[in-house]
Amino acid sequence: MTAFPDSGFLSDASDRLKAMLSAQATEIALDRGDVLFEQGDEGDALYAILEGTLEVSFLAMSGRKLSLTLMRPGEVFGEIALFDSGPRTATVVAAEPSRVLRVRQGDVMNQIRQHPDLAVDMIRLAGQRMRWMGSQLNEQVFLPMPIRLARKLLHLSELQDDPFTRITLSQSELAEFVGATREAVSKTISTWKRDNVVQASRGGLMIKDFEALRELADSDLI
């Protein structure tokens, strides 16, 4: 039996709950390009990465695929499906040969019916997850757009082998990422370009002054 990583959603789980999840887990091997699940699929399982790298993406309103992040060994994801089998909000694909653990919702529910005390731990973890999601929503709603944009650009640069590689997203796509209008994003990037923080063109943009962008990303006001 392969144990679930003690991280992410499960970092505060009890030893008994983690043992139950590990006992119910099955291992899946993925080749590069294999799809674990697609945006719109019914959510039915929790996953943990044992080896490899998975890409998380979604389809923008333009129909173009936008890469959100890369997940690496130790990351736990898909936990909402243990509580709600609604549609997946993103697509997860293996960026390289990978191994993941999967625990299906039905198996977890069967164990909880047999051992109701496990439900207390599950409810506590769900509450923690909801608070985290609330903080993310607050950031999206209340932080000034330039701070959200700075954080997104830094995050996207971290996904690349060379952080100085051009980020090939249009300003419209960046606007979708940060929940803003294209005009607002364009105005902010123009200011940063004038201050030599970024270099922008039709092909995307490149961060030139990481320190200045990090200072902005870590600030609370602009």
ROMARVEX-607812 format. One record per residue (C-alpha): x negated, y negated, z; residue in one letter. Coordinates in pm, 1 decimal, always signed. Layout:
<recs>
rec X: X | Y: Y | Z: Z | code: A $
...
</recs>
This chain:
<recs>
rec X: +0.0 | Y: +0.0 | Z: +0.0 | code: M $
rec X: -137.2 | Y: -339.2 | Z: -103.9 | code: T $
rec X: -68.6 | Y: -613.3 | Z: +149.4 | code: A $
rec X: +89.1 | Y: -942.4 | Z: +45.1 | code: F $
rec X: -142.3 | Y: -1246.2 | Z: +64.6 | code: P $
rec X: -114.7 | Y: -1435.4 | Z: +391.0 | code: D $
rec X: -60.8 | Y: -1769.1 | Z: +218.3 | code: S $
rec X: +195.9 | Y: -2011.4 | Z: +79.5 | code: G $
rec X: +553.6 | Y: -1917.2 | Z: +160.7 | code: F $
rec X: +433.3 | Y: -1625.7 | Z: +376.7 | code: L $
rec X: +165.6 | Y: -1807.0 | Z: +576.5 | code: S $
rec X: +398.6 | Y: -1837.6 | Z: +878.9 | code: D $
rec X: +581.6 | Y: -1506.8 | Z: +837.3 | code: A $
rec X: +574.3 | Y: -1254.0 | Z: +1117.9 | code: S $
rec X: +350.1 | Y: -949.3 | Z: +1083.8 | code: D $
rec X: +659.8 | Y: -730.4 | Z: +1073.4 | code: R $
rec X: +815.8 | Y: -924.5 | Z: +785.8 | code: L $
rec X: +491.4 | Y: -922.7 | Z: +588.6 | code: K $
rec X: +458.8 | Y: -549.5 | Z: +647.8 | code: A $
rec X: +813.4 | Y: -493.9 | Z: +521.2 | code: M $
rec X: +750.9 | Y: -698.0 | Z: +208.2 | code: L $
rec X: +424.0 | Y: -517.9 | Z: +140.6 | code: S $
rec X: +598.0 | Y: -181.1 | Z: +180.1 | code: A $
rec X: +862.9 | Y: -280.0 | Z: -76.6 | code: Q $
rec X: +613.7 | Y: -426.2 | Z: -326.6 | code: A $
rec X: +519.5 | Y: -275.0 | Z: -657.9 | code: T $
rec X: +215.0 | Y: -375.5 | Z: -859.3 | code: E $
rec X: +243.4 | Y: -507.5 | Z: -1214.5 | code: I $
rec X: -44.4 | Y: -529.9 | Z: -1461.7 | code: A $
rec X: -26.7 | Y: -806.9 | Z: -1721.7 | code: L $
rec X: -234.7 | Y: -855.7 | Z: -2033.3 | code: D $
rec X: -315.3 | Y: -1204.5 | Z: -2156.1 | code: R $
rec X: -0.1 | Y: -1355.8 | Z: -2305.4 | code: G $
rec X: +241.0 | Y: -1122.8 | Z: -2125.9 | code: D $
rec X: +551.4 | Y: -1300.0 | Z: -1993.6 | code: V $
rec X: +637.3 | Y: -1231.9 | Z: -1629.7 | code: L $
rec X: +966.5 | Y: -1421.0 | Z: -1656.7 | code: F $
rec X: +1112.7 | Y: -1695.7 | Z: -1872.2 | code: E $
rec X: +1291.1 | Y: -2019.0 | Z: -1796.6 | code: Q $
rec X: +1662.5 | Y: -1935.0 | Z: -1764.5 | code: G $
rec X: +1609.9 | Y: -1572.9 | Z: -1658.0 | code: D $
rec X: +1797.0 | Y: -1459.3 | Z: -1349.9 | code: E $
rec X: +1574.8 | Y: -1483.3 | Z: -1043.9 | code: G $
rec X: +1549.7 | Y: -1145.4 | Z: -872.4 | code: D $
rec X: +1204.1 | Y: -1115.4 | Z: -714.1 | code: A $
rec X: +921.2 | Y: -1267.1 | Z: -512.4 | code: L $
rec X: +568.3 | Y: -1243.9 | Z: -655.0 | code: Y $
rec X: +209.5 | Y: -1271.1 | Z: -534.4 | code: A $
rec X: -102.8 | Y: -1285.7 | Z: -750.2 | code: I $
rec X: -371.9 | Y: -1031.4 | Z: -673.0 | code: L $
rec X: -600.8 | Y: -1093.8 | Z: -968.2 | code: E $
rec X: -613.4 | Y: -1318.2 | Z: -1274.1 | code: G $
rec X: -444.7 | Y: -1645.8 | Z: -1365.1 | code: T $
rec X: -81.3 | Y: -1723.7 | Z: -1449.6 | code: L $
rec X: +39.5 | Y: -2032.2 | Z: -1636.3 | code: E $
rec X: +361.7 | Y: -2203.5 | Z: -1531.5 | code: V $
rec X: +540.3 | Y: -2402.1 | Z: -1803.0 | code: S $
rec X: +880.6 | Y: -2531.0 | Z: -1903.1 | code: F $
rec X: +1051.6 | Y: -2655.2 | Z: -2217.0 | code: L $
rec X: +1094.5 | Y: -3030.1 | Z: -2229.2 | code: A $
rec X: +1399.6 | Y: -3196.4 | Z: -2380.4 | code: M $
rec X: +1195.6 | Y: -3240.9 | Z: -2701.1 | code: S $
rec X: +1163.0 | Y: -2863.0 | Z: -2724.6 | code: G $
rec X: +788.1 | Y: -2869.7 | Z: -2663.1 | code: R $
rec X: +633.4 | Y: -2641.8 | Z: -2401.5 | code: K $
rec X: +473.6 | Y: -2836.2 | Z: -2116.4 | code: L $
rec X: +222.3 | Y: -2665.9 | Z: -1888.7 | code: S $
rec X: +290.3 | Y: -2745.4 | Z: -1522.7 | code: L $
rec X: +10.6 | Y: -2562.4 | Z: -1344.7 | code: T $
rec X: -214.8 | Y: -2257.5 | Z: -1329.3 | code: L $
rec X: -171.8 | Y: -2014.5 | Z: -1039.1 | code: M $
rec X: -458.8 | Y: -1803.9 | Z: -911.7 | code: R $
rec X: -510.0 | Y: -1507.8 | Z: -672.4 | code: P $
rec X: -348.1 | Y: -1554.7 | Z: -332.4 | code: G $
rec X: -58.9 | Y: -1766.9 | Z: -455.9 | code: E $
rec X: +295.6 | Y: -1657.1 | Z: -367.8 | code: V $
rec X: +585.5 | Y: -1776.4 | Z: -582.5 | code: F $
rec X: +946.9 | Y: -1709.8 | Z: -676.5 | code: G $
rec X: +1061.1 | Y: -1693.1 | Z: -313.3 | code: E $
rec X: +1385.9 | Y: -1879.1 | Z: -381.6 | code: I $
rec X: +1504.7 | Y: -1565.2 | Z: -563.5 | code: A $
rec X: +1510.6 | Y: -1380.9 | Z: -228.8 | code: L $
rec X: +1795.0 | Y: -1610.9 | Z: -120.6 | code: F $
rec X: +1958.3 | Y: -1708.8 | Z: -449.6 | code: D $
rec X: +1956.6 | Y: -1524.7 | Z: -784.3 | code: S $
rec X: +2004.5 | Y: -1840.9 | Z: -990.1 | code: G $
rec X: +1816.6 | Y: -1903.2 | Z: -1316.4 | code: P $
rec X: +1440.3 | Y: -1947.9 | Z: -1319.4 | code: R $
rec X: +1340.9 | Y: -2309.6 | Z: -1375.7 | code: T $
rec X: +1010.7 | Y: -2230.9 | Z: -1549.2 | code: A $
rec X: +829.9 | Y: -1967.4 | Z: -1754.0 | code: T $
rec X: +533.2 | Y: -1774.5 | Z: -1610.7 | code: V $
rec X: +282.1 | Y: -1616.0 | Z: -1850.4 | code: V $
rec X: -50.1 | Y: -1441.9 | Z: -1789.5 | code: A $
rec X: -333.8 | Y: -1670.6 | Z: -1900.2 | code: A $
rec X: -574.4 | Y: -1376.3 | Z: -1865.1 | code: E $
rec X: -546.5 | Y: -1010.3 | Z: -1760.3 | code: P $
rec X: -376.3 | Y: -1021.6 | Z: -1421.0 | code: S $
rec X: -226.9 | Y: -812.2 | Z: -1143.1 | code: R $
rec X: +71.6 | Y: -924.0 | Z: -937.4 | code: V $
rec X: +284.6 | Y: -780.7 | Z: -659.4 | code: L $
rec X: +662.0 | Y: -790.0 | Z: -700.3 | code: R $
rec X: +930.4 | Y: -750.5 | Z: -433.6 | code: V $
rec X: +1286.2 | Y: -736.7 | Z: -563.0 | code: R $
rec X: +1567.5 | Y: -919.9 | Z: -387.2 | code: Q $
rec X: +1784.1 | Y: -607.5 | Z: -365.4 | code: G $
rec X: +1513.4 | Y: -410.9 | Z: -183.5 | code: D $
rec X: +1462.1 | Y: -693.1 | Z: +67.4 | code: V $
rec X: +1834.7 | Y: -721.8 | Z: +134.1 | code: M $
rec X: +1859.2 | Y: -347.0 | Z: +192.8 | code: N $
rec X: +1581.2 | Y: -368.2 | Z: +451.5 | code: Q $
rec X: +1747.1 | Y: -662.5 | Z: +625.9 | code: I $
rec X: +2076.0 | Y: -471.1 | Z: +646.8 | code: R $
rec X: +1888.7 | Y: -187.7 | Z: +819.1 | code: Q $
rec X: +1686.0 | Y: -424.0 | Z: +1039.5 | code: H $
rec X: +1897.4 | Y: -738.9 | Z: +1096.0 | code: P $
rec X: +1634.8 | Y: -899.0 | Z: +1321.4 | code: D $
rec X: +1420.4 | Y: -953.9 | Z: +1010.4 | code: L $
rec X: +1685.0 | Y: -1199.6 | Z: +891.9 | code: A $
rec X: +1583.0 | Y: -1444.6 | Z: +1166.2 | code: V $
rec X: +1233.0 | Y: -1468.0 | Z: +1022.9 | code: D $
rec X: +1367.5 | Y: -1498.4 | Z: +669.5 | code: M $
rec X: +1599.9 | Y: -1782.3 | Z: +769.6 | code: I $
rec X: +1311.2 | Y: -1964.1 | Z: +939.1 | code: R $
rec X: +1097.6 | Y: -1933.3 | Z: +626.4 | code: L $
rec X: +1387.1 | Y: -2054.8 | Z: +411.9 | code: A $
rec X: +1420.0 | Y: -2361.5 | Z: +633.9 | code: G $
rec X: +1050.3 | Y: -2438.4 | Z: +598.1 | code: Q $
rec X: +1079.1 | Y: -2403.9 | Z: +221.6 | code: R $
rec X: +1377.5 | Y: -2638.6 | Z: +212.6 | code: M $
rec X: +1184.0 | Y: -2900.4 | Z: +412.3 | code: R $
rec X: +894.2 | Y: -2872.4 | Z: +168.2 | code: W $
rec X: +1129.6 | Y: -2913.5 | Z: -127.2 | code: M $
rec X: +1283.6 | Y: -3213.8 | Z: +45.2 | code: G $
rec X: +942.6 | Y: -3377.2 | Z: +82.7 | code: S $
rec X: +874.3 | Y: -3317.5 | Z: -286.8 | code: Q $
rec X: +1207.3 | Y: -3476.1 | Z: -375.7 | code: L $
rec X: +1134.9 | Y: -3774.0 | Z: -151.8 | code: N $
rec X: +803.5 | Y: -3823.1 | Z: -326.3 | code: E $
rec X: +973.2 | Y: -3812.1 | Z: -665.4 | code: Q $
rec X: +1245.0 | Y: -4057.8 | Z: -559.6 | code: V $
rec X: +1072.3 | Y: -4301.2 | Z: -326.8 | code: F $
rec X: +705.5 | Y: -4322.0 | Z: -427.8 | code: L $
rec X: +635.3 | Y: -4591.5 | Z: -687.5 | code: P $
rec X: +604.8 | Y: -4449.3 | Z: -1036.9 | code: M $
rec X: +232.8 | Y: -4544.8 | Z: -1079.9 | code: P $
rec X: +144.2 | Y: -4334.4 | Z: -773.9 | code: I $
rec X: +342.4 | Y: -4038.3 | Z: -908.4 | code: R $
rec X: +173.0 | Y: -4078.3 | Z: -1246.2 | code: L $
rec X: -174.1 | Y: -4100.0 | Z: -1091.8 | code: A $
rec X: -112.3 | Y: -3780.9 | Z: -894.4 | code: R $
rec X: +15.4 | Y: -3597.6 | Z: -1200.4 | code: K $
rec X: -283.2 | Y: -3700.2 | Z: -1415.1 | code: L $
rec X: -527.8 | Y: -3589.3 | Z: -1147.4 | code: L $
rec X: -343.6 | Y: -3258.7 | Z: -1114.0 | code: H $
rec X: -349.2 | Y: -3200.2 | Z: -1489.9 | code: L $
rec X: -720.4 | Y: -3278.5 | Z: -1504.4 | code: S $
rec X: -787.2 | Y: -3021.8 | Z: -1230.9 | code: E $
rec X: -631.0 | Y: -2750.5 | Z: -1449.4 | code: L $
rec X: -896.6 | Y: -2799.8 | Z: -1716.0 | code: Q $
rec X: -1245.1 | Y: -2647.4 | Z: -1712.6 | code: D $
rec X: -1386.7 | Y: -2991.8 | Z: -1787.8 | code: D $
rec X: -1195.9 | Y: -3268.9 | Z: -1604.7 | code: P $
rec X: -1315.1 | Y: -3518.9 | Z: -1866.7 | code: F $
rec X: -1128.3 | Y: -3331.7 | Z: -2140.8 | code: T $
rec X: -848.9 | Y: -3533.8 | Z: -2299.2 | code: R $
rec X: -503.2 | Y: -3466.1 | Z: -2154.6 | code: I $
rec X: -300.1 | Y: -3400.0 | Z: -2467.0 | code: T $
rec X: +42.4 | Y: -3512.7 | Z: -2351.6 | code: L $
rec X: +239.8 | Y: -3796.2 | Z: -2503.8 | code: S $
rec X: +360.1 | Y: -4083.1 | Z: -2288.6 | code: Q $
rec X: +716.2 | Y: -3954.5 | Z: -2333.7 | code: S $
rec X: +611.9 | Y: -3616.3 | Z: -2194.1 | code: E $
rec X: +429.9 | Y: -3778.4 | Z: -1901.9 | code: L $
rec X: +746.9 | Y: -3976.2 | Z: -1834.4 | code: A $
rec X: +941.8 | Y: -3649.0 | Z: -1812.0 | code: E $
rec X: +689.0 | Y: -3516.3 | Z: -1562.6 | code: F $
rec X: +720.0 | Y: -3812.9 | Z: -1325.3 | code: V $
rec X: +1088.8 | Y: -3892.4 | Z: -1371.7 | code: G $
rec X: +1041.4 | Y: -4231.9 | Z: -1537.1 | code: A $
rec X: +1109.7 | Y: -4405.1 | Z: -1866.4 | code: T $
rec X: +855.3 | Y: -4396.4 | Z: -2146.4 | code: R $
rec X: +838.5 | Y: -4776.3 | Z: -2136.5 | code: E $
rec X: +743.1 | Y: -4779.2 | Z: -1767.9 | code: A $
rec X: +471.7 | Y: -4517.9 | Z: -1822.6 | code: V $
rec X: +338.9 | Y: -4703.4 | Z: -2127.3 | code: S $
rec X: +316.3 | Y: -5028.8 | Z: -1932.2 | code: K $
rec X: +126.4 | Y: -4862.0 | Z: -1647.0 | code: T $
rec X: -116.0 | Y: -4685.8 | Z: -1880.0 | code: I $
rec X: -179.5 | Y: -5012.4 | Z: -2065.0 | code: S $
rec X: -277.9 | Y: -5173.8 | Z: -1734.4 | code: T $
rec X: -506.8 | Y: -4883.3 | Z: -1645.7 | code: W $
rec X: -659.3 | Y: -4893.6 | Z: -1992.3 | code: K $
rec X: -737.0 | Y: -5264.3 | Z: -1953.0 | code: R $
rec X: -897.0 | Y: -5191.4 | Z: -1613.1 | code: D $
rec X: -1103.7 | Y: -4909.8 | Z: -1770.4 | code: N $
rec X: -938.8 | Y: -4644.0 | Z: -1551.8 | code: V $
rec X: -819.6 | Y: -4437.4 | Z: -1849.5 | code: V $
rec X: -886.3 | Y: -4419.5 | Z: -2220.6 | code: Q $
rec X: -564.4 | Y: -4376.1 | Z: -2416.4 | code: A $
rec X: -482.7 | Y: -4301.5 | Z: -2778.2 | code: S $
rec X: -220.2 | Y: -4120.9 | Z: -2983.0 | code: R $
rec X: -394.1 | Y: -3792.1 | Z: -2904.8 | code: G $
rec X: -340.8 | Y: -3829.8 | Z: -2530.3 | code: G $
rec X: -559.3 | Y: -3985.1 | Z: -2264.3 | code: L $
rec X: -875.8 | Y: -3924.8 | Z: -2065.2 | code: M $
rec X: -952.2 | Y: -4033.4 | Z: -1710.5 | code: I $
rec X: -1262.8 | Y: -4254.3 | Z: -1697.2 | code: K $
rec X: -1255.6 | Y: -4370.9 | Z: -1334.2 | code: D $
rec X: -1152.2 | Y: -4081.4 | Z: -1110.8 | code: F $
rec X: -1229.3 | Y: -4271.7 | Z: -789.8 | code: E $
rec X: -993.6 | Y: -4556.1 | Z: -878.4 | code: A $
rec X: -717.0 | Y: -4313.9 | Z: -975.9 | code: L $
rec X: -760.2 | Y: -4111.1 | Z: -655.9 | code: R $
rec X: -738.5 | Y: -4426.6 | Z: -444.8 | code: E $
rec X: -410.7 | Y: -4508.2 | Z: -613.7 | code: L $
rec X: -280.0 | Y: -4151.3 | Z: -580.7 | code: A $
rec X: -354.7 | Y: -4150.2 | Z: -207.1 | code: D $
rec X: -190.4 | Y: -4485.2 | Z: -141.3 | code: S $
rec X: +165.5 | Y: -4533.8 | Z: -19.5 | code: D $
rec X: +238.9 | Y: -4865.2 | Z: -184.9 | code: L $
rec X: +133.8 | Y: -5043.3 | Z: -501.2 | code: I $
</recs>
